[in-house]
Amino acid sequence: MIQKPFKTIGIGIAFSPNLKANLYEASRLALFFECKLVLIHVGNESEDKTETLEKILNTFKKDHLEYEVIFKPGDPVDVILSASEEKKVDLLIIGAAKREKLFTYYVGSIARKITRKAKCSLLLLINPSIERLPCQHIVVNGLEDPKTEQTIETAFYIGLKLKAEKLTIVEEIKQNEITVNVDDDKSLRKTQIVKERLRNRERSRINHVIEHIPEAFTQNIVVKSQPIFGTQGYSIGHYAQIARADLLVMNAPTKMTFWDRLFPHDIEHILTELPTDVLIIQ
């Protein structure tokens, strides 16, 4: 049986035009996943702020939403991360720009800095909505990595809770696995054979992962395996965009160095231009 992945959801809040939409999204997810909700505001408490939050969240009173508000001044990244650890948040929601400017990419936005430092799972929201928009299609990475099995299991759990219709597992195959140089019809056919063997290998590996997931999580959702060739991170982001996925689920990145930020790879490609809402599983 898949263990419940989230018990406490946190969200960093600012009193901006997106406040209501962000709170509605976070509150709905807390109810779907049967979690406590922790609201983290970087700043001092005031009566006006408290009243504003209570007025918005009053909508969810009938659903018995359990929530707590933390007011704490300081550096936004430090405050959000420290409050998340203190309250044992295992899913942190943060708003994120769909495309970062080049300067912001190198310097690091708040969302990017939190993504690199957080010890919990993260949900990057690019289009929060007051009205609930159905999550119909989930795309999840299927790359060969020790974290992938848990990530796929969590994606199925989310699909069940959000009543998604389709889940696509994308296996990104690096181009360097195809060692044949195409310079005539014979080498072209050989390349196609190599690609098909790689596709079959990846499908077999993913099917083995799915076999261990309870039937209750897989029976009411269309499951597709999609091997693709290309740059890791960029390829799956592009696929999620053209497939009009509502959610992209990814493994958490490994610890990154200065050079990793200069020469992006894996999830850094996703963070540069978010194709949709992105869930990063820690």
C-alpha positions as CSV (number, residue, x, y, z in Angstrom):
1,M,0.0,0.0,0.0
2,I,1.3,3.5,-0.9
3,Q,1.9,5.5,2.2
4,K,0.3,8.9,2.5
5,P,3.0,11.2,1.1
6,F,1.9,14.5,2.6
7,K,0.7,15.3,6.1
8,T,1.3,19.1,6.3
9,I,1.2,21.5,3.4
10,G,2.9,24.9,3.7
11,I,2.5,28.0,1.5
12,G,4.5,31.2,1.4
13,I,1.9,34.0,1.2
14,A,2.2,37.7,0.2
15,F,-0.7,40.1,0.3
16,S,-0.6,40.5,-3.5
17,P,-3.4,40.3,-6.2
18,N,-2.8,36.5,-6.3
19,L,-3.4,36.0,-2.6
20,K,-6.9,34.7,-2.9
21,A,-6.2,32.3,-5.8
22,N,-3.1,30.9,-4.0
23,L,-5.0,30.3,-0.8
24,Y,-7.9,28.7,-2.6
25,E,-5.4,26.3,-4.4
26,A,-3.6,25.5,-1.2
27,S,-6.8,24.9,0.8
28,R,-8.3,22.6,-1.8
29,L,-5.1,20.5,-1.9
30,A,-5.0,20.3,1.9
31,L,-8.6,19.0,1.8
32,F,-7.9,16.6,-1.1
33,F,-4.8,15.2,0.6
34,E,-6.4,15.4,4.1
35,C,-3.5,17.6,5.4
36,K,-3.0,20.5,7.8
37,L,-2.3,23.8,6.0
38,V,0.4,26.2,7.3
39,L,0.4,29.8,5.9
40,I,3.8,31.5,6.1
41,H,4.0,35.2,5.7
42,V,7.3,37.0,5.7
43,G,6.4,40.1,7.7
44,N,4.9,41.3,10.9
45,E,1.4,40.4,12.0
46,S,-1.4,42.9,11.9
47,E,-5.1,43.0,12.5
48,D,-5.8,43.8,8.8
49,K,-3.8,40.9,7.6
50,T,-5.4,38.4,10.0
51,E,-8.9,39.6,9.0
52,T,-8.1,39.3,5.3
53,L,-6.9,35.7,5.7
54,E,-9.9,34.8,7.8
55,K,-12.3,36.3,5.3
56,I,-10.8,34.3,2.4
57,L,-10.5,31.0,4.3
58,N,-14.0,31.3,5.7
59,T,-15.1,29.7,2.4
60,F,-13.5,26.4,3.6
61,K,-14.9,26.5,7.2
62,K,-17.7,24.1,6.3
63,D,-15.1,21.6,5.1
64,H,-13.3,21.8,8.4
65,L,-10.0,23.0,7.0
66,E,-7.3,22.8,9.6
67,Y,-4.8,25.7,9.2
68,E,-2.2,27.8,11.1
69,V,-0.7,31.2,10.2
70,I,2.9,32.1,10.9
71,F,4.0,35.8,10.7
72,K,7.8,36.2,10.7
73,P,9.9,39.1,9.4
74,G,13.3,38.4,7.7
75,D,14.8,37.2,4.5
76,P,12.0,35.5,2.5
77,V,14.0,32.3,1.6
78,D,15.3,31.8,5.2
79,V,11.9,32.5,6.8
80,I,9.9,30.2,4.5
81,L,12.5,27.3,4.8
82,S,12.9,27.6,8.6
83,A,9.2,27.8,9.2
84,S,8.7,24.8,6.9
85,E,11.2,22.7,8.9
86,E,9.8,23.9,12.2
87,K,6.2,22.9,11.3
88,K,7.3,19.7,9.6
89,V,5.9,20.7,6.2
90,D,6.3,17.9,3.7
91,L,4.8,19.8,0.7
92,L,5.6,23.5,0.2
93,I,3.7,25.5,-2.3
94,I,5.3,28.6,-3.9
95,G,4.2,30.9,-6.7
96,A,6.6,31.0,-9.7
97,A,6.9,33.0,-12.9
98,K,6.3,31.0,-16.0
99,R,9.5,32.2,-17.6
100,E,12.4,33.7,-15.7
101,K,14.5,36.6,-17.1
102,L,18.1,35.8,-17.9
103,F,19.4,38.0,-15.1
104,T,17.1,36.4,-12.6
105,Y,18.2,32.9,-13.8
106,Y,21.8,33.6,-12.9
107,V,21.1,35.6,-9.7
108,G,18.4,33.3,-8.5
109,S,14.7,34.2,-7.8
110,I,13.1,33.4,-4.5
111,A,11.3,30.4,-6.0
112,R,14.6,29.0,-7.5
113,K,16.5,29.5,-4.3
114,I,13.9,27.7,-2.3
115,T,13.8,24.9,-4.8
116,R,17.5,24.4,-4.5
117,K,17.5,24.5,-0.6
118,A,14.2,22.9,0.4
119,K,14.3,19.6,2.2
120,C,10.6,18.9,1.5
121,S,8.6,18.4,-1.7
122,L,7.7,21.5,-3.7
123,L,4.7,22.6,-5.8
124,L,5.5,25.5,-8.2
125,L,2.2,27.2,-9.2
126,I,2.3,29.3,-12.3
127,N,-1.5,29.9,-12.8
128,P,-3.3,29.7,-9.4
129,S,-7.1,29.9,-9.8
130,I,-10.0,30.7,-7.5
131,E,-12.2,28.4,-9.4
132,R,-11.0,24.8,-9.4
133,L,-9.6,23.8,-12.8
134,P,-9.6,19.9,-13.2
135,C,-6.3,18.1,-13.2
136,Q,-6.9,15.9,-16.2
137,H,-3.4,14.9,-17.3
138,I,-0.3,14.3,-15.2
139,V,3.1,13.8,-16.7
140,V,5.8,12.2,-14.5
141,N,9.5,11.5,-15.1
142,G,10.5,7.9,-15.5
143,L,14.2,8.3,-15.7
144,E,16.5,5.6,-14.2
145,D,17.2,6.9,-10.7
146,P,16.8,5.6,-7.2
147,K,14.2,8.3,-6.5
148,T,12.0,7.6,-9.5
149,E,9.9,4.8,-8.1
150,Q,8.7,6.9,-5.2
151,T,8.0,9.8,-7.6
152,I,5.9,7.6,-9.8
153,E,4.0,6.2,-6.8
154,T,3.3,9.8,-5.6
155,A,2.1,10.8,-9.0
156,F,-0.4,7.9,-9.0
157,Y,-1.6,8.9,-5.5
158,I,-2.1,12.5,-6.6
159,G,-3.9,11.3,-9.7
160,L,-6.3,9.3,-7.5
161,K,-7.0,12.2,-5.1
162,L,-7.5,14.8,-7.9
163,K,-9.4,12.4,-10.1
164,A,-7.0,12.8,-13.1
165,E,-8.0,11.0,-16.3
166,K,-4.5,10.3,-17.7
167,L,-1.0,9.7,-16.4
168,T,2.0,9.6,-18.8
169,I,5.4,8.3,-17.6
170,V,8.1,9.9,-19.7
171,E,11.5,8.1,-20.0
172,E,14.1,10.5,-21.3
173,I,16.8,8.6,-23.3
174,K,20.0,10.4,-23.8
175,Q,21.2,10.8,-27.3
176,N,24.6,9.5,-26.5
177,E,23.0,6.0,-26.0
178,I,22.6,5.9,-29.8
179,T,26.2,5.4,-31.0
180,V,25.4,4.8,-34.7
181,N,26.4,7.6,-37.2
182,V,23.6,8.0,-39.8
183,D,25.3,8.5,-43.2
184,D,23.3,6.0,-45.4
185,D,20.1,3.9,-45.5
186,K,21.8,1.0,-43.7
187,S,23.0,3.1,-40.8
188,L,19.6,4.8,-40.6
189,R,17.9,1.4,-40.3
190,K,20.5,0.4,-37.7
191,T,19.7,3.6,-35.7
192,Q,16.0,2.9,-35.8
193,I,16.6,-0.7,-34.5
194,V,18.8,0.7,-31.6
195,K,16.1,3.3,-30.8
196,E,13.4,0.6,-30.7
197,R,15.5,-1.6,-28.4
198,L,16.0,1.3,-26.1
199,R,12.3,2.1,-26.1
200,N,11.5,-1.5,-25.3
201,R,14.0,-1.5,-22.5
202,E,12.5,1.6,-20.9
203,R,9.0,0.3,-21.2
204,S,9.9,-2.9,-19.5
205,R,11.6,-1.1,-16.7
206,I,8.6,1.2,-16.1
207,N,6.1,-1.7,-16.3
208,H,8.1,-3.3,-13.5
209,V,7.6,-0.2,-11.4
210,I,3.9,0.0,-12.1
211,E,3.4,-3.7,-11.2
212,H,4.2,-2.8,-7.6
213,I,1.6,0.0,-7.3
214,P,-1.8,-1.1,-5.8
215,E,-4.6,-1.6,-8.4
216,A,-6.8,1.0,-6.6
217,F,-4.4,3.7,-7.8
218,T,-4.1,2.5,-11.4
219,Q,-7.5,1.1,-12.3
220,N,-9.4,4.4,-13.0
221,I,-6.7,6.3,-14.9
222,V,-5.3,5.8,-18.4
223,V,-1.6,5.0,-18.0
224,K,0.8,5.7,-20.9
225,S,4.6,5.1,-21.2
226,Q,6.4,7.5,-23.5
227,P,10.1,7.1,-24.2
228,I,11.6,10.2,-25.8
229,F,15.1,11.1,-27.0
230,G,16.8,14.4,-26.1
231,T,18.3,16.6,-23.4
232,Q,17.3,15.4,-19.9
233,G,14.9,18.0,-18.3
234,Y,14.3,20.0,-21.4
235,S,12.7,17.1,-23.3
236,I,10.2,16.3,-20.6
237,G,9.3,19.9,-20.1
238,H,8.7,20.3,-23.8
239,Y,6.6,17.1,-23.9
240,A,4.5,18.3,-20.9
241,Q,3.9,21.6,-22.8
242,I,2.8,20.1,-26.1
243,A,0.8,17.4,-24.3
244,R,-1.0,20.1,-22.4
245,A,-0.3,18.5,-19.1
246,D,-1.9,20.0,-16.0
247,L,0.9,18.9,-13.7
248,L,4.5,17.8,-14.2
249,V,5.9,15.6,-11.5
250,M,9.7,15.4,-11.1
251,N,12.4,14.0,-8.9
252,A,14.1,16.5,-6.6
253,P,17.4,17.7,-8.0
254,T,20.7,16.6,-6.5
255,K,22.9,19.2,-4.8
256,M,23.9,21.7,-7.4
257,T,27.2,23.7,-7.7
258,F,27.9,27.1,-9.3
259,W,28.8,25.4,-12.6
260,D,25.5,23.5,-12.6
261,R,23.7,26.9,-12.6
262,L,25.9,28.2,-15.4
263,F,25.4,25.1,-17.5
264,P,21.8,24.0,-16.8
265,H,20.7,20.3,-16.8
266,D,17.9,18.1,-15.6
267,I,15.4,20.1,-13.5
268,E,17.2,23.4,-14.1
269,H,15.7,23.4,-17.6
270,I,12.3,23.0,-16.1
271,L,12.8,25.9,-13.7
272,T,13.9,28.3,-16.5
273,E,10.7,27.9,-18.4
274,L,7.9,26.2,-16.4
275,P,5.6,24.3,-18.9
276,T,2.8,23.9,-16.3
277,D,2.5,23.5,-12.5
278,V,5.5,21.5,-11.4
279,L,5.6,19.2,-8.4
280,I,9.2,18.2,-7.2
281,I,9.2,15.2,-5.0
282,Q,11.9,15.1,-2.3
